[in-house]
Amino acid sequence: MNPRLDRISIDPAVCGGKPCIKGTRLWVSLIPDFLADGMTEAELQTEYPQLTHQDIMAALAFGAEMSRERIRFVPVVDAA
């Protein structure tokens, strides 16, 4: 598994279990959406200063992983 995916968190108690950048409530899906709409990495980091370059690369790696036609198990944080 791509080590960048360690920067992604899936917690049923945070954002309804949507994949987020670990330690934030920022959905992983927003990052490629913004980039696809033409926002630069610098603009993204200005809008969301908590994002690092590695977080952005992790979001892209997660999207690439999810687009493959295979099942990957991503650890879910235990809400208990």
N, CA, C and O atoms as a GROMACS GRO file, in nm:
protein
  320
    1MET      N    1   0.084  -0.118   0.000
    1MET     CA    2   0.000   0.000   0.000
    1MET      C    3   0.089   0.125   0.000
    1MET      O    4   0.196   0.126   0.060
    2ASN      N    5   0.044   0.228  -0.067
    2ASN     CA    6   0.118   0.352  -0.076
    2ASN      C    7   0.132   0.414   0.064
    2ASN      O    8   0.032   0.436   0.132
    3PRO      N    9   0.255   0.443   0.108
    3PRO     CA   10   0.273   0.501   0.242
    3PRO      C   11   0.208   0.638   0.258
    3PRO      O   12   0.179   0.680   0.371
    4ARG      N   13   0.183   0.707   0.149
    4ARG     CA   14   0.115   0.836   0.158
    4ARG      C   15  -0.026   0.821   0.214
    4ARG      O   16  -0.081   0.915   0.271
    5LEU      N   17  -0.085   0.704   0.197
    5LEU     CA   18  -0.222   0.683   0.244
    5LEU      C   19  -0.231   0.687   0.396
    5LEU      O   20  -0.342   0.693   0.450
    6ASP      N   21  -0.118   0.684   0.465
    6ASP     CA   22  -0.119   0.699   0.610
    6ASP      C   23  -0.168   0.837   0.652
    6ASP      O   24  -0.203   0.859   0.768
    7ARG      N   25  -0.169   0.931   0.558
    7ARG     CA   26  -0.212   1.068   0.587
    7ARG      C   27  -0.364   1.083   0.575
    7ARG      O   28  -0.418   1.191   0.598
    8ILE      N   29  -0.432   0.973   0.538
    8ILE     CA   30  -0.577   0.975   0.520
    8ILE      C   31  -0.642   0.906   0.640
    8ILE      O   32  -0.594   0.802   0.687
    9SER      N   33  -0.750   0.964   0.687
    9SER     CA   34  -0.822   0.909   0.800
    9SER      C   35  -0.968   0.887   0.762
    9SER      O   36  -1.030   0.971   0.698
   10ILE      N   37  -1.021   0.772   0.803
   10ILE     CA   38  -1.163   0.743   0.785
   10ILE      C   39  -1.218   0.710   0.923
   10ILE      O   40  -1.188   0.606   0.980
   11ASP      N   41  -1.299   0.800   0.974
   11ASP     CA   42  -1.353   0.787   1.109
   11ASP      C   43  -1.503   0.812   1.103
   11ASP      O   44  -1.544   0.922   1.066
   12PRO      N   45  -1.586   0.715   1.138
   12PRO     CA   46  -1.731   0.733   1.131
   12PRO      C   47  -1.780   0.854   1.212
   12PRO      O   48  -1.887   0.907   1.184
   13ALA      N   49  -1.702   0.897   1.312
   13ALA     CA   50  -1.743   1.010   1.395
   13ALA      C   51  -1.699   1.145   1.336
   13ALA      O   52  -1.734   1.250   1.392
   14VAL      N   53  -1.625   1.143   1.226
   14VAL     CA   54  -1.576   1.267   1.164
   14VAL      C   55  -1.628   1.274   1.021
   14VAL      O   56  -1.601   1.185   0.940
   15CYS      N   57  -1.700   1.379   0.989
   15CYS     CA   58  -1.752   1.403   0.854
   15CYS      C   59  -1.829   1.283   0.799
   15CYS      O   60  -1.820   1.252   0.680
   16GLY      N   61  -1.902   1.217   0.884
   16GLY     CA   62  -1.983   1.104   0.841
   16GLY      C   63  -1.904   0.988   0.784
   16GLY      O   64  -1.957   0.908   0.707
   17GLY      N   65  -1.777   0.978   0.822
   17GLY     CA   66  -1.695   0.867   0.774
   17GLY      C   67  -1.631   0.891   0.638
   17GLY      O   68  -1.569   0.800   0.583
   18LYS      N   69  -1.645   1.012   0.584
   18LYS     CA   70  -1.579   1.041   0.456
   18LYS      C   71  -1.428   1.046   0.478
   18LYS      O   72  -1.383   1.092   0.582
   19PRO      N   73  -1.351   1.000   0.381
   19PRO     CA   74  -1.205   1.008   0.394
   19PRO      C   75  -1.162   1.154   0.407
   19PRO      O   76  -1.202   1.240   0.328
   20CYS      N   77  -1.080   1.181   0.508
   20CYS     CA   78  -1.030   1.317   0.536
   20CYS      C   79  -0.879   1.314   0.548
   20CYS      O   80  -0.818   1.209   0.572
   21ILE      N   81  -0.820   1.431   0.532
   21ILE     CA   82  -0.678   1.444   0.563
   21ILE      C   83  -0.666   1.428   0.715
   21ILE      O   84  -0.736   1.496   0.790
   22LYS      N   85  -0.580   1.340   0.758
   22LYS     CA   86  -0.567   1.308   0.901
   22LYS      C   87  -0.547   1.434   0.984
   22LYS      O   88  -0.466   1.521   0.950
   23GLY      N   89  -0.623   1.444   1.093
   23GLY     CA   90  -0.612   1.557   1.184
   23GLY      C   91  -0.693   1.678   1.140
   23GLY      O   92  -0.688   1.783   1.205
   24THR      N   93  -0.769   1.665   1.030
   24THR     CA   94  -0.852   1.775   0.982
   24THR      C   95  -0.993   1.724   0.955
   24THR      O   96  -1.020   1.605   0.968
   25ARG      N   97  -1.078   1.814   0.919
   25ARG     CA   98  -1.211   1.777   0.873
   25ARG      C   99  -1.222   1.808   0.722
   25ARG      O  100  -1.331   1.831   0.670
   26LEU      N  101  -1.110   1.809   0.656
   26LEU     CA  102  -1.104   1.840   0.513
   26LEU      C  103  -1.116   1.712   0.432
   26LEU      O  104  -1.028   1.625   0.438
   27TRP      N  105  -1.225   1.701   0.357
   27TRP     CA  106  -1.248   1.581   0.276
   27TRP      C  107  -1.139   1.565   0.172
   27TRP      O  108  -1.099   1.662   0.106
   28VAL      N  109  -1.090   1.444   0.157
   28VAL     CA  110  -0.990   1.413   0.056
   28VAL      C  111  -1.042   1.449  -0.084
   28VAL      O  112  -0.967   1.500  -0.167
   29SER      N  113  -1.170   1.425  -0.109
   29SER     CA  114  -1.227   1.449  -0.243
   29SER      C  115  -1.224   1.596  -0.284
   29SER      O  116  -1.226   1.626  -0.403
   30LEU      N  117  -1.219   1.686  -0.187
   30LEU     CA  118  -1.216   1.828  -0.221
   30LEU      C  119  -1.086   1.868  -0.291
   30LEU      O  120  -1.086   1.956  -0.377
   31ILE      N  121  -0.978   1.804  -0.254
   31ILE     CA  122  -0.847   1.843  -0.308
   31ILE      C  123  -0.839   1.820  -0.459
   31ILE      O  124  -0.807   1.914  -0.532
   32PRO      N  125  -0.868   1.698  -0.510
   32PRO     CA  126  -0.864   1.683  -0.656
   32PRO      C  127  -0.973   1.766  -0.725
   32PRO      O  128  -0.954   1.810  -0.838
   33ASP      N  129  -1.087   1.787  -0.658
   33ASP     CA  130  -1.191   1.873  -0.717
   33ASP      C  131  -1.138   2.014  -0.740
   33ASP      O  132  -1.153   2.069  -0.848
   34PHE      N  133  -1.075   2.071  -0.638
   34PHE     CA  134  -1.021   2.206  -0.651
   34PHE      C  135  -0.910   2.212  -0.757
   34PHE      O  136  -0.906   2.305  -0.838
   35LEU      N  137  -0.821   2.113  -0.756
   35LEU     CA  138  -0.714   2.110  -0.855
   35LEU      C  139  -0.770   2.096  -0.997
   35LEU      O  140  -0.720   2.160  -1.090
   36ALA      N  141  -0.872   2.012  -1.012
   36ALA     CA  142  -0.934   1.993  -1.144
   36ALA      C  143  -1.003   2.120  -1.192
   36ALA      O  144  -1.015   2.144  -1.312
   37ASP      N  145  -1.049   2.201  -1.099
   37ASP     CA  146  -1.114   2.328  -1.134
   37ASP      C  147  -1.012   2.438  -1.164
   37ASP      O  148  -1.050   2.550  -1.196
   38GLY      N  149  -0.883   2.406  -1.154
   38GLY     CA  150  -0.779   2.501  -1.192
   38GLY      C  151  -0.709   2.569  -1.076
   38GLY      O  152  -0.621   2.652  -1.099
   39MET      N  153  -0.745   2.536  -0.953
   39MET     CA  154  -0.677   2.595  -0.838
   39MET      C  155  -0.536   2.538  -0.832
   39MET      O  156  -0.516   2.418  -0.854
   40THR      N  157  -0.439   2.622  -0.802
   40THR     CA  158  -0.302   2.574  -0.789
   40THR      C  159  -0.279   2.520  -0.648
   40THR      O  160  -0.359   2.544  -0.557
   41GLU      N  161  -0.170   2.448  -0.631
   41GLU     CA  162  -0.136   2.398  -0.499
   41GLU      C  163  -0.115   2.515  -0.402
   41GLU      O  164  -0.158   2.508  -0.287
   42ALA      N  165  -0.051   2.621  -0.448
   42ALA     CA  166  -0.028   2.738  -0.362
   42ALA      C  167  -0.160   2.802  -0.320
   42ALA      O  168  -0.176   2.842  -0.205
   43GLU      N  169  -0.255   2.811  -0.412
   43GLU     CA  170  -0.386   2.867  -0.379
   43GLU      C  171  -0.460   2.778  -0.278
   43GLU      O  172  -0.524   2.827  -0.186
   44LEU      N  173  -0.448   2.648  -0.298
   44LEU     CA  174  -0.509   2.554  -0.204
   44LEU      C  175  -0.451   2.572  -0.064
   44LEU      O  176  -0.525   2.573   0.034
   45GLN      N  177  -0.321   2.587  -0.056
   45GLN     CA  178  -0.256   2.602   0.073
   45GLN      C  179  -0.285   2.739   0.135
   45GLN      O  180  -0.282   2.752   0.258
   46THR      N  181  -0.312   2.839   0.054
   46THR     CA  182  -0.353   2.968   0.108
   46THR      C  183  -0.493   2.957   0.167
   46THR      O  184  -0.520   3.010   0.275
   47GLU      N  185  -0.581   2.888   0.096
   47GLU     CA  186  -0.719   2.869   0.143
   47GLU      C  187  -0.726   2.777   0.265
   47GLU      O  188  -0.806   2.797   0.355
   48TYR      N  189  -0.640   2.675   0.266
   48TYR     CA  190  -0.636   2.576   0.373
   48TYR      C  191  -0.493   2.565   0.425
   48TYR      O  192  -0.421   2.472   0.387
   49PRO      N  193  -0.450   2.657   0.510
   49PRO     CA  194  -0.308   2.661   0.551
   49PRO      C  195  -0.259   2.537   0.625
   49PRO      O  196  -0.139   2.514   0.636
   50GLN      N  197  -0.352   2.456   0.676
   50GLN     CA  198  -0.310   2.334   0.745
   50GLN      C  199  -0.263   2.227   0.647
   50GLN      O  200  -0.199   2.130   0.688
   51LEU      N  201  -0.293   2.243   0.518
   51LEU     CA  202  -0.252   2.143   0.418
   51LEU      C  203  -0.104   2.154   0.385
   51LEU      O  204  -0.051   2.264   0.368
   52THR      N  205  -0.041   2.041   0.378
   52THR     CA  206   0.099   2.037   0.333
   52THR      C  207   0.103   1.978   0.191
   52THR      O  208   0.004   1.924   0.141
   53HIS      N  209   0.217   1.991   0.130
   53HIS     CA  210   0.236   1.930  -0.002
   53HIS      C  211   0.211   1.779   0.007
   53HIS      O  212   0.148   1.721  -0.081
   54GLN      N  213   0.259   1.716   0.115
   54GLN     CA  214   0.240   1.572   0.132
   54GLN      C  215   0.093   1.536   0.148
   54GLN      O  216   0.052   1.429   0.102
   55ASP      N  217   0.013   1.622   0.210
   55ASP     CA  218  -0.131   1.598   0.223
   55ASP      C  219  -0.196   1.598   0.085
   55ASP      O  220  -0.281   1.514   0.055
   56ILE      N  221  -0.156   1.693   0.002
   56ILE     CA  222  -0.212   1.703  -0.133
   56ILE      C  223  -0.174   1.580  -0.215
   56ILE      O  224  -0.257   1.525  -0.288
   57MET      N  225  -0.049   1.537  -0.204
   57MET     CA  226  -0.005   1.416  -0.275
   57MET      C  227  -0.079   1.294  -0.223
   57MET      O  228  -0.111   1.203  -0.300
   58ALA      N  229  -0.107   1.290  -0.094
   58ALA     CA  230  -0.181   1.178  -0.035
   58ALA      C  231  -0.323   1.173  -0.091
   58ALA      O  232  -0.374   1.065  -0.121
   59ALA      N  233  -0.387   1.289  -0.106
   59ALA     CA  234  -0.522   1.294  -0.161
   59ALA      C  235  -0.523   1.243  -0.305
   59ALA      O  236  -0.614   1.170  -0.345
   60LEU      N  237  -0.422   1.280  -0.382
   60LEU     CA  238  -0.413   1.231  -0.520
   60LEU      C  239  -0.385   1.081  -0.524
   60LEU      O  240  -0.442   1.010  -0.607
   61ALA      N  241  -0.298   1.034  -0.434
   61ALA     CA  242  -0.270   0.890  -0.428
   61ALA      C  243  -0.395   0.812  -0.389
   61ALA      O  244  -0.421   0.704  -0.442
   62PHE      N  245  -0.473   0.868  -0.296
   62PHE     CA  246  -0.596   0.802  -0.254
   62PHE      C  247  -0.694   0.794  -0.372
   62PHE      O  248  -0.755   0.689  -0.394
   63GLY      N  249  -0.707   0.902  -0.446
   63GLY     CA  250  -0.795   0.901  -0.564
   63GLY      C  251  -0.750   0.800  -0.667
   63GLY      O  252  -0.833   0.730  -0.726
   64ALA      N  253  -0.621   0.791  -0.689
   64ALA     CA  254  -0.568   0.693  -0.785
   64ALA      C  255  -0.597   0.552  -0.738
   64ALA      O  256  -0.637   0.466  -0.816
   65GLU      N  257  -0.578   0.529  -0.609
   65GLU     CA  258  -0.602   0.397  -0.553
   65GLU      C  259  -0.749   0.358  -0.565
   65GLU      O  260  -0.780   0.244  -0.599
   66MET      N  261  -0.838   0.451  -0.538
   66MET     CA  262  -0.981   0.423  -0.542
   66MET      C  263  -1.034   0.406  -0.686
   66MET      O  264  -1.140   0.348  -0.706
   67SER      N  265  -0.959   0.456  -0.784
   67SER     CA  266  -1.006   0.443  -0.922
   67SER      C  267  -0.969   0.309  -0.985
   67SER      O  268  -1.018   0.275  -1.093
   68ARG      N  269  -0.883   0.235  -0.918
   68ARG     CA  270  -0.847   0.103  -0.970
   68ARG      C  271  -0.962   0.006  -0.948
   68ARG      O  272  -1.039   0.021  -0.853
   69GLU      N  273  -0.971  -0.092  -1.035
   69GLU     CA  274  -1.080  -0.190  -1.024
   69GLU      C  275  -1.039  -0.305  -0.934
   69GLU      O  276  -1.026  -0.419  -0.978
   70ARG      N  277  -1.021  -0.274  -0.809
   70ARG     CA  278  -0.991  -0.375  -0.709
   70ARG      C  279  -1.035  -0.320  -0.574
   70ARG      O  280  -1.056  -0.200  -0.558
   71ILE      N  281  -1.047  -0.407  -0.480
   71ILE     CA  282  -1.092  -0.367  -0.347
   71ILE      C  283  -0.970  -0.349  -0.258
   71ILE      O  284  -0.882  -0.435  -0.252
   72ARG      N  285  -0.965  -0.235  -0.189
   72ARG     CA  286  -0.859  -0.208  -0.092
   72ARG      C  287  -0.925  -0.182   0.041
   72ARG      O  288  -1.021  -0.106   0.050
   73PHE      N  289  -0.874  -0.243   0.143
   73PHE     CA  290  -0.927  -0.219   0.276
   73PHE      C  291  -0.846  -0.106   0.340
   73PHE      O  292  -0.723  -0.112   0.349
   74VAL      N  293  -0.917  -0.002   0.382
   74VAL     CA  294  -0.856   0.112   0.449
   74VAL      C  295  -0.897   0.106   0.594
   74VAL      O  296  -1.016   0.097   0.624
   75PRO      N  297  -0.802   0.110   0.685
   75PRO     CA  298  -0.837   0.100   0.827
   75PRO      C  299  -0.932   0.213   0.868
   75PRO      O  300  -0.914   0.328   0.828
   76VAL      N  301  -1.030   0.178   0.947
   76VAL     CA  302  -1.127   0.275   0.998
   76VAL      C  303  -1.096   0.295   1.146
   76VAL      O  304  -1.072   0.199   1.219
   77VAL      N  305  -1.097   0.421   1.189
   77VAL     CA  306  -1.074   0.451   1.328
   77VAL      C  307  -1.190   0.397   1.411
   77VAL      O  308  -1.306   0.414   1.375
   78ASP      N  309  -1.158   0.332   1.520
   78ASP     CA  310  -1.260   0.278   1.608
   78ASP      C  311  -1.324   0.393   1.685
   78ASP      O  312  -1.256   0.464   1.759
   79ALA      N  313  -1.455   0.412   1.669
   79ALA     CA  314  -1.527   0.524   1.731
   79ALA      C  315  -1.556   0.499   1.878
   79ALA      O  316  -1.606   0.588   1.947
   80ALA      N  317  -1.527   0.382   1.927
   80ALA     CA  318  -1.560   0.349   2.067
   80ALA      C  319  -1.469   0.414   2.166
   80ALA      O  320  -1.485   0.395   2.286
   0.00000   0.00000   0.00000
